Amino acid sequence: MFVRVKVTPNSPRKSVQIVASLRVGDKVRQKIVRYIGVAQNDEELEELKLLAESIKIQMEAGSQQL
């Protein structure tokens, strides 16, 4: 899993998502595991990225306890 920042064309908005890479046949697909939010500026973007990293760590720790 990794944190992805998608930029909206012609807009200052940036979406923050937690994404997992899955192999389907011989291709790699990306599945959005959790949508974190939309940042309007760089300050909000940094906060959302930190939040996404902490959620990702919790999700990975939870999946290893199985």
matplotlib code that plots the C-alpha trace (Angstrom):
import matplotlib.pyplot as plt

x = [0.0, 1.1, -0.3, -1.2, -1.8, -3.9, -3.9, -7.1, -6.4, -6.9, -7.7, -5.6, -7.3, -5.4, -7.0, -5.2, -5.8, -4.4, -3.9, -3.0, -1.3, -2.9, -1.6, -4.4, -3.0, 0.1, -1.1, -0.8, -4.0, -4.4, -7.3, -8.3, -8.4, -9.3, -10.1, -8.7, -9.8, -9.2, -6.5, -7.0, -3.5, 0.0, -0.7, -3.8, -2.0, 0.8, -1.8, -3.8, -0.6, 0.4, -3.1, -3.0, 0.4, -0.9, -4.0, -1.9, 0.3, -2.7, -4.2, -1.0, -0.6, -4.2, -3.8, -0.6, -2.4, -4.6]
y = [0.0, 3.6, 7.1, 8.7, 12.4, 13.0, 16.5, 17.9, 19.5, 23.3, 23.4, 23.8, 20.8, 17.6, 14.3, 12.1, 8.3, 5.1, 2.7, -1.0, -2.5, -5.8, -8.1, -9.3, -11.7, -10.0, -6.4, -4.4, -2.6, 0.0, -0.2, 2.7, 1.2, 4.4, 8.0, 10.5, 13.9, 16.9, 19.6, 23.1, 24.3, 22.9, 23.1, 21.0, 18.6, 17.9, 17.3, 14.9, 13.0, 12.6, 11.4, 8.9, 7.6, 6.9, 5.2, 3.1, 2.0, 1.0, -0.9, -2.8, -3.6, -4.8, -7.1, -8.7, -9.7, -12.2]
z = [0.0, -0.6, -0.3, -3.6, -4.3, -7.4, -8.9, -10.4, -13.7, -13.8, -10.1, -6.9, -5.4, -4.6, -3.5, -1.0, -1.2, 0.2, -2.7, -3.0, -6.1, -7.2, -9.9, -12.2, -14.8, -16.1, -15.4, -12.2, -11.1, -8.4, -6.0, -3.7, -0.2, 1.6, 0.4, 2.8, 1.5, -0.7, 0.0, -1.2, -0.3, 0.6, 4.4, 4.1, 1.8, 4.3, 7.1, 4.9, 3.9, 7.6, 8.4, 5.4, 6.6, 10.1, 8.8, 6.4, 9.3, 11.4, 8.5, 7.9, 11.6, 11.7, 8.7, 10.2, 13.4, 11.5]

ax = plt.figure().add_subplot(projection="3d")
ax.plot(x, y, z, "-o")
ax.set_aspect("equal")
plt.show()
